[in-house]
Amino acid sequence: MKTISLKIDDTIFEETEKILASIKISRNRYINEAIDSYNRIQQRMMLEERLRKESGLVRADSSIVLNEFENLLDNV
């Protein structure tokens, strides 16, 4: 495990402390779970963006192949 120091906005800290009091887990565990959750969201968003770009790259080729298949079916 790594030790870090960070600055948190007062309002975020106060809100977090209220939540921690009600769910009864340590601040450290809560922050670790929050970062893990945020990392998963960011990874998902990066994957979606990469898939969107790659989908755009193959879109033209897919259209060409589809047209060729349609032409073959029309000629049958």
N, CA and C atoms as a LAMMPS dump frame, in Angstrom:
ITEM: TIMESTEP
0
ITEM: NUMBER OF ATOMS
228
ITEM: BOX BOUNDS ff ff ff
-5.0000000000000000e+02 5.0000000000000000e+02
-5.0000000000000000e+02 5.0000000000000000e+02
-5.0000000000000000e+02 5.0000000000000000e+02
ITEM: ATOMS id mol type element x y z
1 1 1 N 0.84 -1.189 0
2 1 2 C 0 0 0
3 1 3 C 0.869 1.231 0
4 2 1 N 0.373 2.261 -0.645
5 2 2 C 1.06 3.546 -0.713
6 2 3 C 0.356 4.542 0.191
7 3 1 N 1.128 5.409 0.783
8 3 2 C 0.585 6.494 1.583
9 3 3 C 0.633 7.757 0.753
10 4 1 N -0.502 8.473 0.712
11 4 2 C -0.537 9.729 -0.024
12 4 3 C -1.122 10.815 0.866
13 5 1 N -0.844 12.031 0.479
14 5 2 C -1.434 13.183 1.148
15 5 3 C -2.254 13.911 0.101
16 6 1 N -3.466 14.321 0.451
17 6 2 C -4.284 15.029 -0.514
18 6 3 C -5.088 16.12 0.171
19 7 1 N -5.464 17.089 -0.631
20 7 2 C -6.305 18.179 -0.133
21 7 3 C -7.715 17.95 -0.659
22 8 1 N -8.688 18.057 0.245
23 8 2 C -10.09 17.848 -0.102
24 8 3 C -10.844 19.124 0.224
25 9 1 N -11.734 19.525 -0.671
26 9 2 C -12.58 20.688 -0.395
27 9 3 C -13.331 20.469 0.909
28 10 1 N -13.493 21.532 1.657
29 10 2 C -14.159 21.433 2.965
30 10 3 C -15.545 20.815 2.86
31 11 1 N -16.316 21.24 1.854
32 11 2 C -17.681 20.715 1.73
33 11 3 C -17.681 19.222 1.432
34 12 1 N -16.762 18.784 0.585
35 12 2 C -16.666 17.358 0.268
36 12 3 C -16.254 16.581 1.512
37 13 1 N -15.307 17.115 2.277
38 13 2 C -14.863 16.452 3.494
39 13 3 C -16.001 16.319 4.498
40 14 1 N -16.737 17.403 4.708
41 14 2 C -17.843 17.371 5.665
42 14 3 C -18.925 16.379 5.246
43 15 1 N -19.25 16.396 3.966
44 15 2 C -20.254 15.45 3.455
45 15 3 C -19.78 14.01 3.637
46 16 1 N -18.506 13.779 3.362
47 16 2 C -17.932 12.449 3.516
48 16 3 C -17.977 11.994 4.972
49 17 1 N -17.651 12.884 5.876
50 17 2 C -17.673 12.541 7.3
51 17 3 C -19.082 12.161 7.754
52 18 1 N -20.1 12.852 7.257
53 18 2 C -21.483 12.509 7.6
54 18 3 C -21.836 11.109 7.093
55 19 1 N -21.436 10.839 5.876
56 19 2 C -21.713 9.523 5.292
57 19 3 C -20.984 8.434 6.075
58 20 1 N -19.721 8.689 6.387
59 20 2 C -18.93 7.692 7.121
60 20 3 C -19.536 7.38 8.482
61 21 1 N -20.072 8.384 9.136
62 21 2 C -20.689 8.164 10.446
63 21 3 C -21.899 7.24 10.332
64 22 1 N -22.615 7.341 9.225
65 22 2 C -23.812 6.512 9.093
66 22 3 C -23.521 5.108 8.573
67 23 1 N -22.507 4.947 7.745
68 23 2 C -22.227 3.611 7.199
69 23 3 C -21.149 2.862 7.983
70 24 1 N -20.481 3.56 8.861
71 24 2 C -19.533 2.948 9.794
72 24 3 C -18.419 2.147 9.124
73 25 1 N -17.757 2.787 8.154
74 25 2 C -16.516 2.217 7.622
75 25 3 C -15.431 3.289 7.76
76 26 1 N -14.202 2.864 7.678
77 26 2 C -13.109 3.816 7.859
78 26 3 C -13.017 4.775 6.672
79 27 1 N -12.504 5.944 6.959
80 27 2 C -12.309 6.945 5.902
81 27 3 C -11.387 6.378 4.828
82 28 1 N -10.344 5.693 5.239
83 28 2 C -9.395 5.112 4.292
84 28 3 C -10.091 4.117 3.362
85 29 1 N -10.893 3.205 3.908
86 29 2 C -11.61 2.215 3.101
87 29 3 C -12.567 2.912 2.136
88 30 1 N -13.276 3.925 2.638
89 30 2 C -14.239 4.666 1.823
90 30 3 C -13.543 5.331 0.638
91 31 1 N -12.419 5.989 0.895
92 31 2 C -11.693 6.682 -0.175
93 31 3 C -11.13 5.676 -1.169
94 32 1 N -10.601 4.556 -0.682
95 32 2 C -10.104 3.512 -1.587
96 32 3 C -11.215 2.986 -2.489
97 33 1 N -12.385 2.723 -1.917
98 33 2 C -13.507 2.225 -2.714
99 33 3 C -13.989 3.283 -3.707
100 34 1 N -13.973 4.55 -3.291
101 34 2 C -14.399 5.629 -4.189
102 34 3 C -13.447 5.752 -5.375
103 35 1 N -12.155 5.697 -5.107
104 35 2 C -11.169 5.785 -6.19
105 35 3 C -11.287 4.581 -7.113
106 36 1 N -11.454 3.404 -6.538
107 36 2 C -11.62 2.196 -7.354
108 36 3 C -12.843 2.318 -8.265
109 37 1 N -13.931 2.793 -7.704
110 37 2 C -15.154 2.972 -8.489
111 37 3 C -14.936 3.99 -9.608
112 38 1 N -14.305 5.09 -9.28
113 38 2 C -14.048 6.132 -10.285
114 38 3 C -13.109 5.617 -11.373
115 39 1 N -12.102 4.841 -10.984
116 39 2 C -11.185 4.257 -11.976
117 39 3 C -11.936 3.346 -12.939
118 40 1 N -12.851 2.548 -12.422
119 40 2 C -13.634 1.656 -13.29
120 40 3 C -14.489 2.458 -14.272
121 41 1 N -15.08 3.538 -13.793
122 41 2 C -15.877 4.399 -14.675
123 41 3 C -14.995 4.987 -15.767
124 42 1 N -13.832 5.483 -15.386
125 42 2 C -12.927 6.079 -16.37
126 42 3 C -12.444 5.05 -17.386
127 43 1 N -12.123 3.836 -16.92
128 43 2 C -11.694 2.783 -17.845
129 43 3 C -12.802 2.446 -18.835
130 44 1 N -14.041 2.379 -18.345
131 44 2 C -15.178 2.088 -19.21
132 44 3 C -15.354 3.198 -20.254
133 45 1 N -15.203 4.448 -19.82
134 45 2 C -15.348 5.568 -20.744
135 45 3 C -14.236 5.562 -21.798
136 46 1 N -13.019 5.218 -21.384
137 46 2 C -11.913 5.144 -22.348
138 46 3 C -12.146 4.02 -23.34
139 47 1 N -12.658 2.873 -22.867
140 47 2 C -12.962 1.76 -23.759
141 47 3 C -14.062 2.135 -24.746
142 48 1 N -15.107 2.797 -24.257
143 48 2 C -16.186 3.235 -25.142
144 48 3 C -15.661 4.168 -26.23
145 49 1 N -14.784 5.079 -25.857
146 49 2 C -14.22 6.017 -26.838
147 49 3 C -13.372 5.276 -27.864
148 50 1 N -12.558 4.321 -27.388
149 50 2 C -11.727 3.554 -28.315
150 50 3 C -12.597 2.732 -29.27
151 51 1 N -13.667 2.116 -28.748
152 51 2 C -14.566 1.34 -29.603
153 51 3 C -15.284 2.234 -30.607
154 52 1 N -15.663 3.435 -30.17
155 52 2 C -16.318 4.382 -31.068
156 52 3 C -15.389 4.76 -32.222
157 53 1 N -14.119 5.011 -31.9
158 53 2 C -13.147 5.361 -32.941
159 53 3 C -12.913 4.2 -33.896
160 54 1 N -12.719 3.002 -33.325
161 54 2 C -12.461 1.827 -34.157
162 54 3 C -13.672 1.468 -35.005
163 55 1 N -14.852 1.657 -34.459
164 55 2 C -16.067 1.396 -35.219
165 55 3 C -16.155 2.34 -36.411
166 56 1 N -15.773 3.584 -36.187
167 56 2 C -15.764 4.551 -37.287
168 56 3 C -14.773 4.17 -38.372
169 57 1 N -13.658 3.584 -37.964
170 57 2 C -12.639 3.192 -38.942
171 57 3 C -13.117 2.054 -39.834
172 58 1 N -13.9 1.125 -39.309
173 58 2 C -14.342 -0.02 -40.111
174 58 3 C -15.687 0.222 -40.793
175 59 1 N -16.348 1.321 -40.445
176 59 2 C -17.67 1.591 -41.009
177 59 3 C -17.643 1.64 -42.539
178 60 1 N -16.669 2.338 -43.108
179 60 2 C -16.593 2.457 -44.57
180 60 3 C -16.356 1.089 -45.206
181 61 1 N -15.436 0.313 -44.644
182 61 2 C -15.162 -1.021 -45.183
183 61 3 C -16.398 -1.918 -45.076
184 62 1 N -17.103 -1.817 -43.969
185 62 2 C -18.309 -2.629 -43.791
186 62 3 C -19.357 -2.279 -44.838
187 63 1 N -19.493 -1.002 -45.139
188 63 2 C -20.459 -0.582 -46.156
189 63 3 C -20.091 -1.124 -47.522
190 64 1 N -18.818 -1.123 -47.839
191 64 2 C -18.358 -1.653 -49.13
192 64 3 C -18.667 -3.142 -49.222
193 65 1 N -18.353 -3.888 -48.173
194 65 2 C -18.61 -5.332 -48.164
195 65 3 C -20.108 -5.603 -48.272
196 66 1 N -20.917 -4.849 -47.558
197 66 2 C -22.368 -5.017 -47.624
198 66 3 C -22.88 -4.764 -49.038
199 67 1 N -22.396 -3.707 -49.661
200 67 2 C -22.805 -3.411 -51.044
201 67 3 C -22.409 -4.533 -51.994
202 68 1 N -21.22 -5.097 -51.791
203 68 2 C -20.781 -6.201 -52.648
204 68 3 C -21.684 -7.425 -52.459
205 69 1 N -22.055 -7.726 -51.233
206 69 2 C -22.968 -8.845 -50.992
207 69 3 C -24.336 -8.585 -51.617
208 70 1 N -24.824 -7.353 -51.497
209 70 2 C -26.112 -7.023 -52.099
210 70 3 C -26.058 -7.155 -53.604
211 71 1 N -24.954 -6.752 -54.209
212 71 2 C -24.789 -6.892 -55.657
213 71 3 C -24.76 -8.354 -56.063
214 72 1 N -24.11 -9.181 -55.258
215 72 2 C -24.069 -10.624 -55.56
216 72 3 C -25.48 -11.218 -55.483
217 73 1 N -26.249 -10.811 -54.482
218 73 2 C -27.601 -11.337 -54.343
219 73 3 C -28.502 -10.857 -55.477
220 74 1 N -28.283 -9.615 -55.914
221 74 2 C -29.091 -9.092 -57.021
222 74 3 C -28.812 -9.816 -58.316
223 75 1 N -27.597 -10.32 -58.482
224 75 2 C -27.197 -10.988 -59.711
225 75 3 C -27.54 -12.477 -59.729
226 76 1 N -28.086 -12.967 -58.631
227 76 2 C -28.414 -14.401 -58.554
228 76 3 C -29.732 -14.672 -59.199
